[in-house]
Amino acid sequence: MAREGKEHAPNERTLILSEHPRSEASKVYVGGRISTVLRFEKPCDPERTKMLGWEGHFEPLLCGGRSVVLYPLRDLTPEDRFMLMVTLTDGTEIPFMVTAHRQTYFDREIDQQVNVFANREGYDAVLSSLYRALDSERELREENERHRKEENSVDHAYATLLANGEVKQAPFRPKKTILLKDGDTTVVVELFSGKEKGKAAVLVTLTNAYSNEPWRLGEARLTSDLTPRTAKPFALRMNQAEIAPGTTGRIAVVADKSAFASGQGFADLTLEIFRADGSQQVAVSLDHSLAIE
């Protein structure tokens, strides 16, 4: 299932040093203009806590008490790596590699706070791990509830009809067909407007003609064409999990009129579809008239 325009919230993470080889620096994942705090069991020594090559990429390190604060001036890429050496007042040196996860427009995993412990037996480590487990349980419940609501939503029902090839059963009128050719993949994009005002739909038919590998969906994005671009909600369905070589599959997207609304009236949207390897497969503009004509 594609991620529907949801950016990961900054998170709190626990790092147990005894679980990591001391010869390997633990990674800390940061994001542009977002503070990342490292918290330790013992006070840090500001004079002996350094990061190499930070100039022009970060604000100066803040080191006080048991905390070290990192503030990147802009987003990093996974290829950007900065060595950070934190020295505690007892002389313990703890190396870190400051970098970024693989970035997509709406998917940035950022460490807001990293709690660093020498071993798992410490009370704080156990407490922090408990909080992490409770957060994971809450996120799982919310995700299950979201999927339950999706299964019962009108837009997802319409998307299911389109993805299954039952176009005549869905309340849409065909407006435009676009034929694309990208290497081993043939793509037909059909745009629909609602028979009643308030809905727009896109049906993408992919033929994996010559590739020896199955085609898999990685991500779908629906964003406004205004500046700054903002993510919009939509319903998405595929008629199969992957498209085997020599076969055809369908991806259907349905958007409500509210997705086209902005503070400036109604705005056009852009639908982007990416393969599992991160390559963009489809980029198509959706005129707001599809949902309001």
BELCORKA-V823535 format. One record per residue. N is the residue number from 1. RES is the residue in three letters. D_CENTER is the distance of its C-alpha to the mean C-alpha in whole Angstrom. Layout:
BEGIN
n = {N N}
res = {RES RES}
d_center = {D_CENTER D_CENTER}
END
This chain:
BEGIN
n = {1 2 3 4 5 6 7 8 9 10 11 12 13 14 15 16 17 18 19 20 21 22 23 24 25 26 27 28 29 30 31 32 33 34 35 36 37 38 39 40 41 42 43 44 45 46 47 48 49 50 51 52 53 54 55 56 57 58 59 60 61 62 63 64 65 66 67 68 69 70 71 72 73 74 75 76 77 78 79 80 81 82 83 84 85 86 87 88 89 90 91 92 93 94 95 96 97 98 99 100 101 102 103 104 105 106 107 108 109 110 111 112 113 114 115 116 117 118 119 120 121 122 123 124 125 126 127 128 129 130 131 132 133 134 135 136 137 138 139 140 141 142 143 144 145 146 147 148 149 150 151 152 153 154 155 156 157 158 159 160 161 162 163 164 165 166 167 168 169 170 171 172 173 174 175 176 177 178 179 180 181 182 183 184 185 186 187 188 189 190 191 192 193 194 195 196 197 198 199 200 201 202 203 204 205 206 207 208 209 210 211 212 213 214 215 216 217 218 219 220 221 222 223 224 225 226 227 228 229 230 231 232 233 234 235 236 237 238 239 240 241 242 243 244 245 246 247 248 249 250 251 252 253 254 255 256 257 258 259 260 261 262 263 264 265 266 267 268 269 270 271 272 273 274 275 276 277 278 279 280 281 282 283 284 285 286 287 288 289 290 291 292 293}
res = {MET ALA ARG GLU GLY LYS GLU HIS ALA PRO ASN GLU ARG THR LEU ILE LEU SER GLU HIS PRO ARG SER GLU ALA SER LYS VAL TYR VAL GLY GLY ARG ILE SER THR VAL LEU ARG PHE GLU LYS PRO CYS ASP PRO GLU ARG THR LYS MET LEU GLY TRP GLU GLY HIS PHE GLU PRO LEU LEU CYS GLY GLY ARG SER VAL VAL LEU TYR PRO LEU ARG ASP LEU THR PRO GLU ASP ARG PHE MET LEU MET VAL THR LEU THR ASP GLY THR GLU ILE PRO PHE MET VAL THR ALA HIS ARG GLN THR TYR PHE ASP ARG GLU ILE ASP GLN GLN VAL ASN VAL PHE ALA ASN ARG GLU GLY TYR ASP ALA VAL LEU SER SER LEU TYR ARG ALA LEU ASP SER GLU ARG GLU LEU ARG GLU GLU ASN GLU ARG HIS ARG LYS GLU GLU ASN SER VAL ASP HIS ALA TYR ALA THR LEU LEU ALA ASN GLY GLU VAL LYS GLN ALA PRO PHE ARG PRO LYS LYS THR ILE LEU LEU LYS ASP GLY ASP THR THR VAL VAL VAL GLU LEU PHE SER GLY LYS GLU LYS GLY LYS ALA ALA VAL LEU VAL THR LEU THR ASN ALA TYR SER ASN GLU PRO TRP ARG LEU GLY GLU ALA ARG LEU THR SER ASP LEU THR PRO ARG THR ALA LYS PRO PHE ALA LEU ARG MET ASN GLN ALA GLU ILE ALA PRO GLY THR THR GLY ARG ILE ALA VAL VAL ALA ASP LYS SER ALA PHE ALA SER GLY GLN GLY PHE ALA ASP LEU THR LEU GLU ILE PHE ARG ALA ASP GLY SER GLN GLN VAL ALA VAL SER LEU ASP HIS SER LEU ALA ILE GLU}
d_center = {12 10 6 8 7 6 5 6 10 12 14 17 18 21 23 26 28 30 28 27 30 31 31 28 26 23 19 18 14 15 13 15 18 16 19 19 22 24 26 29 32 35 35 34 36 35 38 36 32 31 28 29 28 26 28 27 23 24 26 29 28 29 31 33 34 31 28 27 24 22 21 20 21 18 15 15 15 15 19 19 21 24 26 27 30 30 34 35 39 40 39 36 34 30 28 24 22 20 17 13 11 10 8 6 7 4 2 6 8 11 14 16 19 20 24 26 29 31 32 30 34 33 33 30 28 29 28 25 24 25 23 20 21 22 18 17 20 19 15 16 19 17 15 18 19 17 17 21 21 19 22 24 23 25 22 21 24 25 22 24 27 26 24 27 29 31 30 34 33 30 31 30 32 31 31 30 29 28 28 26 27 25 26 27 25 27 25 26 24 26 26 27 28 29 33 33 31 28 25 24 23 22 23 22 24 23 26 26 29 30 27 28 24 23 20 17 14 10 8 10 10 13 14 17 19 20 20 17 15 13 11 14 14 15 17 16 18 19 23 22 19 20 23 26 28 30 29 27 24 23 19 20 18 20 20 22 24 22 19 21 23 23 25 27 27 26 23 22 19 17 15 14 13 12 14 13 14 12 15 15 17 18 18 20 21 22 25 25 29 27 27 30 32}
END
